[in-house]
Amino acid sequence: MKLSRNSFIVLLIVLNIALDQISKVLTRLYVTPGSETPIIRDFFTLHNVENSGAFLGMGSDLNPTLRIIFLLILPILVLGYVTVHIIKNKELDKLSLIGFCCIVGGGIANVYDRIVYGSVTDFFHIDLGGVFKTGIFNLADMSVMLGLGLLLFAGFKNKKEIKKA
């Protein structure tokens, strides 16, 4: 049985949200808040941090009204617009479609946390000895970054194919 395009979109978005929410529930249940647990030495560690802002805590010091506008209302509007765009634009290539679904799923998962919990649970941290170091992040953040990477790759691939033709 072949999935319809819209079913594929919904499935990918829901899968992203579900994986993120399951990982956050497990983190809240089993990882002590504020703790740091090595998974692979100090290179990859597990935490339980509540982030009241956006990426790397940006916006956490905004007044409550601005936080609602920039961290809830604006993201909901953008996620809604992108969802309508990917459903209506039947010419999107598969990589771009998957990329947009990852971004929407990750975005919805983090917005859901902000609405229900007032903050977003972050728990992964990578530090490759100062060569590469991240802030503390979650699966929704990874999903958004994967989606952006897929969109960039698809853009370069499509541009290369257009030049060939």
Protein Blocks (a to p, Z undefined) as FASTA:
>chain_A
ZZdfklmmmmmmmmmmmmmmmmmmmmmmmmcghiacdfbljlbccdddddfbdeehiokl
pcfklmmmmmmmmmmmmmmmmmmmmmmmmmbcfklmmmmmmmmmmmmmmmmmmmmnopac
dfbdcdeehlaccddddfklmmmmmmmmmmmmmmmmmmmmmmmZZ
